[in-house]
Amino acid sequence: MAPRLHSAVAACTECRKQKTKYQATAHEELFELLKALPSQEAHDILNRIRDGTDVVTILNHVRAGDVLVQMAVEPETRFRYEFPYKSEMPQDYVQNNPYLDSIIFEATSLYAAGQSSTPSASSTTNSAPNSTSGAYESLYLKPFHASGVIEPQLSNAKISWWTTVCQDDVLMRDLLGVFFRCEYHFTAAFQKDLFLEDLVARRRDFCSALLVNIMLAYSCVCYPRFSNRAEYWNTNTLVYRFLAEAKRIWELEATEAHITTIQAGILFNVFHNLCGLDEIGQAYRIQAISLAHQLRLFDSSVYMHNHRMRNGRAFTAWALFNWETLVGFSFLFPPLLKTPPDWPLPDPSKETGFYGEVWVKYPLSHNLSPSYFGQVFKARSEFRIIMNEYCQAAFSEGSQTLVRLYYLRHGFEAMDLFIVIPLMLAGYECIDAISEQATGPRLEALRSTLILIAKGLYNQRRNHYLAEALFRVIRGRMRQEELSLLKTTMRLDDDEEDERRHMAQAVRSHWPVSVVKKKEDMNSHILKNLVETYAHLNVDEEPAPAEDTE
């Protein structure tokens, strides 16, 4: 007998829509994640699968803890990182803290259940608008490394014409785009528009093979897809090859007084600093200053035949002055440039062409966002004049709050050379305060900050070796109680630590990594000495459990 046919009720239109909407299963989503994620994150997920973790749990973990996944699959319109040890902001930082009334903080969405929704008295009268109202812009709601630089001149640039190291123009355009997104703002060694114009036109006024190669070497450490980007000594990496080519050209051109050689000297100095080799890098800085004097770079009365050359000289003069001042301020010595350039700084709202602008686009945003580079450069230059005159360390009491606000929005994974400075200063303050026998809530607040700082240095060490050295110093100075919390909270892999210890490189740095009140005390704070003293402590010992402060 033929099988009986059962009638089926036709699905309604709404049901068909729902079926289409939920067609993507958890397994399909997991498969898409594995394709989109960087290798290290994809490996972590595979290990969880092999350990027997179910798919839904893995997806929930990834959605909650990894902003890169959110940006790769379906970018969220807003995101917060979560503090690694204590998820809430310590009460000591909440009361009467003006930073917590800012748009960046978005106070009403941060507090855990049961905490006061008002961080300070002033917020009741001067609170920020609710983020869901649309009053916030992307730069307040999304980490900076989620954005991409939109630069028409870079889109078709044939960078391979300037270097023999790599012929992949798409990759090198990507590298420079990542560099312009963040690190360019920190160093600003050259005027972006003048550089790109000459790069495309193959002119040598503001572009050279020397400048391109050292810039690409620097860009490599900013590029998150290079898992070994911090290994400047590894001959198999692009960062090593670009640096080697740049050094080869420097040896040939170091005595030639060109604008681009001065700009390259600044970048060489920055690069060696982030490798923990500032002893070696200072030679490039000094030579750049010598070449600038030969060109009379700081004298605005020198005749230039066109407006473009005048602007390029003026910008470079201020870039060199700013960098020399910052180095002197950081390393506690009088800057070699004692007076600012003779060139006036124009109003960026009226002469935008002098500074140039960096435009970025955030996920799910239809508009480009300016970085206000001109306003920042002018304000920084004016501040550098003050720093140059006094050249003494002065840091605000709110530094720990600022570190936390930075982490909540941006995290610590993306390359940012500047962040290691406040991290190290705040870390030393925490360790010193803990050593003074802090107890109860005060101890927990200090531990919370210390674990966050260690996480920042731990993440940044994937980008540059300076962070590796600083992480080893901070870890070595920790008590066993805090070290136990560090290993538990961050799930540190002992095998990875052993491997990295064998890769340890020599540190030749005279940077005093904390605030030094007297020059006589400086030797005990110099990075090279600290690495020798603390780097290998707290590595082999079995950590003791943290004391209960509840």
N, C-alpha and C positions, 0 to 999 in steps of 0.2 A: 504494500500500500504506500502510495506516495506520502511523503512527510507533510504534515499539516502546516499550512502557512498561517502565521499569526499576523494579524493586522497591527500596524505600528501607527501611533498617533504622530502626525507631522509636527515637528518642532515649531513653535511660534517664532516670529521674527526676533523678539527680545531674547529668547533662549539661544538662538543661533548666534546672536551678538555676544552673549555671555560666553558661549563655547569658544568663539574666536578669541575673545579677550583673555581667557585663561588657558589658551592652547599651549603656551610656553610652560613646560613643567620645570620642577626644581632641577631635574637632571640636565635639562637643556640650558637652563640658566648657569648651572655650574660649568657646563662645557664651554659656554661663551666666555665665562670668567677666565677659565684656563687659557683660552686663546688670547684674551686681551691683556692679562696681567704680565708684569715683568717676570723673568725666570725665577728669581728668588721666591717671590710671593706664590707663584704657581707651584713650585717645589714644596712649599710649606703646606699648601692645600692637598697635594698628592700624598704627602706623609700622613696627614690627618685621615684621608680616605683609607690608606693602608692600615692605620691603627684601628679602624672600625667605626670612626665617627660617622653618624648619619648625615645625609646631604643637607637636610633642613638646618641642623645645628651648625654645619659649616657655613651655610649661606648667611644665617643670622649673625654669626661671629664676624664674617667678612663685612657685612653691611654696617655693623655697629662700629668696627674698629679700623677700617681702612678707607680713607678718603680717596685714594687713587682708584679704588674699585668703583666708587660712586661716580668718579669723573669718567672712567673708561666705559662703563656700561650704560648708565643713565644718570647723568650728573644731577645732583641735588641742587636746589636753589640756595641752600644754606647748610653749614656744617660746623660742628665743634669737635675738636679732639677732646679726649678725656684724660685728666691727670692720672698718672700711673699708680700712685699709692693711695692717696686720699682724693676722692673724686670732687669734693667740694672745696671752695675757696676758704682758706683758714680764716677764722673769725678775726684774728689780729689784723688782717688786711682789709676787712669789710668795713669797719667803722670809720667814718669821716675820711674816706679815701676818694679824692676827686676823680681818679682814673675810672672808678666803677660807675660814675655817672655819664661816661662817654658812650657814644654810639657803638664803638667797637665792642664794648663789654656786653651790651644787650642784657642788662641785669635781670630783667623779669623772667628770662628763659633759662637761667643758669642754676638757680638754687634748687637743692633737693627738697623733697617734701619735709615740712616741719621747720625749714629755715625761714628766716625773715626775708620777705621779698623786697625789702628796702635796704640797700647796702649802706646808705648814710642818710643823715638828716636832710642834706641838701637835695637828695633825689626826689623828695616829695614835692618840691617846688620846681625842680629843673630836670625832669625825667626825659629820657630819650623816647622818640616815637616808637610804637610797636612795629616790629619788623614785618609783620604780616600786612601792614597798611600799604606797603610798596614804597615807603619813604626811604628805605635803605637802598644803597647802590650795591652792585656786585662786589666791589672791593671791600665792603664792610662784612659781607656775608660768606665770601668764599676765600680759600687760601690763595695767596698770590701765585703759587706754582700750578694752579689749575688754569690760569690764563695762558694765552699765546700771543706773541708779539706779531702785530700786523705791520709789515714794512714793505711797501711796494718795491723799493730799490733792491731789497734782498731777495725778492721772489724769483728773479731770473739771473742773479749774479753768478758769474763763472769764477768761483773762488779758486778752482784748480789752476788757473793761470798764474796764481801767486805762490803756489807751493808745490813741491815735488813729493810731498809725503802721502797725499791722498788725492784720488781723482774722482771721488764720489761727491759731486757738487750738492746733491740733495742732502746728504748727511751733514756736510759742512755748513750749509745754510741753516739747517736745524740747530747745529751747535751754536752759531752766532745768534740765532733767535733766542735760545735759552740764556745766553750770556747777556743780551740786551734786556732781558726781562728783569734781572735782579742785579747781578754783579757789576754791570756797567754803571749803575747808579751809585755804587759804593766807591768805585775808583774814578770813573769819569776822566780817564787819562787822555781822551781825544774827543773831538766833536763828531758825533755819529753821522750826521748828514754829509759833512765834508768827506769823511772817510769812505762812506758807501758810494758817493758820487765818483770819487777817484778810483775806487775798486772796480766799479762797473766800466768806467771810461778808460781804465788802465793808465791813469795819470799818477805821478809820483809826488805831488805836492803834499797830500795828506794820507797816502797809502803806500806801503812798501811790503816786500816779501818778509822782511824782518818783523814788522808790526803784525802782519796777518798770521804768521806762524806762532808767535808768542800769544796772540789773542786766541788762536785755536787751541793751543795747549791749555790755556786758562779755561776756555769754554768746555773742554773735555771733563773737567772736574765738576762742572755744573750739570752735566748730562746724565739724568737718572738711569738711562738704559745701559750705561757702562758700569757693570757691577764692580769692576776693579779700578774705578776712576781715581781712587786715592793713592794707588800704587805708582807714584811718579818714577820709581826706580825700576819698574818692570818693563823690560825691553820689548815685550809683546803688546804693549798698550799704545794707543794713538797719542796719549798725553806725553809719553816718553819720546815718541818719534817727532812730534811737533816741537817739543822743547829742545831736542837735540839739533834739529834743523835751525831753530831760532838762535841757539847758541853758536852754531857754526857761522851764521850770517853776522851775528854780533861781533865775533872776533875779527871779521873783515871790515865792518863798518863802524865800530864803536868810536873811532876818532873823527868821524865825519859829522860835522854839525848840521844835522837835518832835524826838522820838526818831528818826523816819524821816529827817528832814533831816540829822541827825548821821550816821546810817548811810550815807546817800547821799553825804555829803561824803567819807567814807572811800573809797567806790567810785570817785568822781570822781578822787580823788588817785591811786588805784591805776591807773586807766585811763590817765591822762595820763603816768604813769611808764612804762607799757609802750609808749606811743607815742613815748618819748624827749622828752616835754614836761613834765618835772617842775617846771620854772620856772613854768609856768602852773598846774600841778596843786596846787602848795603852797598856793595861796589857798583852795582847798576844804578842805584839811586844817586850816588855821588857823581858818577860819570854823566848822568842826565843833567844834573845841576851845572856841571862844568860846561857842557855843550850849550846849555841855555845862556850862560854868561857870554860865551863866544858869539852867539847869535844876537846878543843884547835883547833877549826875549822879553824882559820886564820893562823895557823902555818904549813907551808909546810914541816917542818922537821919531823913531826910526822910520824912514820913508818906505812905504809899500805901494806898489804900482796898482793894486786893485783892492776893493773892499773885501773880497773873499780871503785874501792872504792876511789882511789885517785882523779879521775876525778869528781866523785859525790861530794866529800867533797869540792873540789876547786870550782865547779860551785855553790854549796849552799853558800859557804863563800862570793862569789861575789854577789849572789842574795840578801843576807841579808844586806851586806854593801850598795848595791845600793838602796834598799828600805828604810833603815834607813836614808840614806842621803837625799832622796827625801822627806821623812816625816819631817825631821828637816828643810829642805829648805822651805817647804810649811807652816809649823806651827811656823817658826821663833824661833827655839831653836837649841843649839849646838847638833849635833848628838852624840849618846852614843858611836858609833864607830868612832874614830877620825883618824884612819889610815886605808888604804886599806889592803886587805888580802895579805899575803906573797906569794900567788900563782900567778905565771905569767899567763897572758892571751895569749894563743897560737894564731897563725895566722889562722883565720877561713878558708882561702883558702887552707891551707895545712893540718889542723887538723879539718876537718868538724865534726868528731865524738865527739869531746869535747862538742860542742854546740848543735848538732842535727839540723835538718831542718824541717820546716813546709811547706808541699807542698799543693797547692790548685789548683782547676780546676774551670775555669769560664764557664758560659753558652756559647754554640756554639764554644768553643775552644777545639781543639783536643790534646793540650799539657798541661802538668802540669806547674804551675808557682811556683818558689821558693819564699819564703818570705825573704830570706837572713837573717835569724834569727841570725846566728853567727856574721855577720858583724855588725848588729844592736846592739847585746848584748855587743860586744867588744867596739864599739864606745860609747855606753851609759855608760859603766863601766868607761871608761877613762874620760868621761865628769863628772860623779859622783865624781870622785876624785877632780876635780876642784870645783864642788859645795860644796863638803865636806870641802874643805879648806876655802872657802870664806863664804859659807852658807848665802848668801844675795840675795834678789830678784833682778833679772835683766831680763826684758822682752823686746823683740824687738819692734820697732815702727810699724813693719808691721804685728802685730798680727791680726788686723781686716781683712786685706787682706787674711791672712792664714785661718781664720775662714770661709771666703766666698769661697775660693778655696776648702776647705774641704767639705762644703755643696754642691757645684755644682756637685762634683763627688759622694759623699757618702750619702748625706742627713743626717738627725739627728735621724731617727727612730731606727736604729740598736744600740744595747748596746755598748757604748764606754765610759768608766769611765773617760778617760783623757780629753775628749772634754769639759766637764763641767767647767774645770779650766780656759782655755782661754775664754770660753763663759762668765763666770762671770766677769773676769778681763775686757774684752772689754765692757761688759754691764755697769759696773761702770764708765768706761771712758766716754761712751756715755751719761749717765744720768748726770754726772758732767758737761760735755760740753754743754748739752742742758740747764742746770740750769744757765749757764753763759750767757743766753740770745742770743743764736745763732739764726740767721735769714736767710731767703732766701735759696739758694742752699745748704749752709752749714748745715742748720737745717734739710733739707730734707735728706741729706746724713746721718746725725746722726740718724734720725728717721728710715731710711732704715736699718741701722745696728742694731739698738735697737730692731726692730720688728723681725729681723732674729734671734737675740740672744734669745729673748723670745720664739720664735718658737722652737729653739734648746732645751731649758730647758723644754718647754712644752712637746715635743716629748720624751725626755729622762726620764721624770718622770714616764712613763709607765714601765721603766726598774728598777729604784731604787728611794728610797725616798729622797736621797740627792738632786736630781734634782727637786723634788716637793718643798722642802724647799727653794731652790735657786730661783725657779720660783716665789714663793710667795713673796720673798724679792724684786726681780726685779719689779714685778707688783706693789707692795706696794710703791716703790719709784718713780713710773712714775707720771708725771703730768696728769691732766684729758685729755688734748689734745692727748697725746701719748696713753693713755689708750683707748680712743675712737678708735684710729687707730688700736690698738691691737685687740679689740673686733670685729671690722669690718673686718679686714684683715684675721683673723684666725677663724672667726665665732665661737667664744667661746660660749659654752652652759652654761647658768646660772644655770640650774638644776644640771648639772654635777659638777659645781664648788661648789654648796651648799653641794652636797653629799660628795665631797672630803674634804670640810672643816670640816664636821662632823667626817671624818676618820683621821683627823690630829693627828700625833704622836708627842711625846715630842722630841725635838732636843737638844742633849747634845753634842755640838761640839765647840771646841775652834779654829777651822780653821778660820784665817783671810781671808775673801773672796775677798779682794782687796789688792793692794800693799800698805803696811804700811811703811812710811818713818821713823817713830819714834816709839819705843816700847810703849811710853806713850799713843800713839793714838790707840793702838791695841784694847782696850776693845770695842770701838764703831764699830769695823769692824768684831768682832767675830760672827760667824754664829748664835750661840744660842741667842745672844743679838739682832741681826738683825731680826731674826724670831719673837721674842717677840715684837719688835718695829714696823715692817712693814708687817708681814704676813697677817694681817686681814684688812689692809688699802686697799682702792680701790676695795672692794668686793661688798658692798651694794650701793655705790654711783652711781647715774645715770651719765654716762660720758658726758662731754660737747663735741661738735663737734670740730674737729681739725681746727686750724686757717689756712686760705688760704695763702700760701706762694708764690703763682704764681705771 
